[in-house]
Amino acid sequence: MCLYFVGYVTVWLEMADRKPEKRKPVFKKVMQLQPDTKGHTLIVKVVSSKMVLQKARPDGIQVRQMKIAECLVGDDTGTIVFTARNEQVDLMNPGATVILRNAKIDMFKGSMRLAVDKWGRVEVAEPASFNVKEDNNMSSVEYELVSVVDT
């Protein structure tokens, strides 16, 4: 540790030696999701899963499978379509409870879709005790981008 300067630099060097504390996740409900937002953590049950795309793509010498599935997931406030990719598809079995960390909302044809990219994580969890409210599908709500002109 270098202590040439006094004041803020000394404090900064001492803080650099410490590891940052992990924050506790703030779990959201499906009903709280808004268009074009990110960083969501949810506990949801998988209602259904449908394979949309499965094809082999060359990756150098090896051939990798590319899989995309649309899964209906939900909690006690509603449901939403989750787009699962590659390894995520295997975890999305109907009836399973999963934790979606750092999920984002993508817009597809004016409706919300939940997705977890490479910065997020999908984990299988212990079975949840809630019943999924299937009559409130957040993906069936159509949004329209409107530009506002100041007058």
C-alpha angles and dihedrals in degrees: 000000000000118000103180095125128052125219124018095010092058091051091047092052091049090050091049090061092057124080115235116254116245116245121230111248119251107221117216131201123235091245090061095059118114131193119277096008130132144190097062125157115199140170108215141163121231110240098178140348128205125184109231102174134013120166140139119249126190115248105182108291095346128068114227126201115236113204130181124179132179110222128186107222130174152155136210092297102049149302136270136183113258119200107216119197132200110313091015090066092066092056096051102085117155110263094022121127114224137181114223111202124194092001122172136205115239121190116230119179090337097309132102122255124184117224140170115211131190091291093057136062139224115206131179110235138191112286110278123230098222127098116233115246098223098176093071106066109177091194092062091063108096118216127198125203108230123189114221118215118204113224 
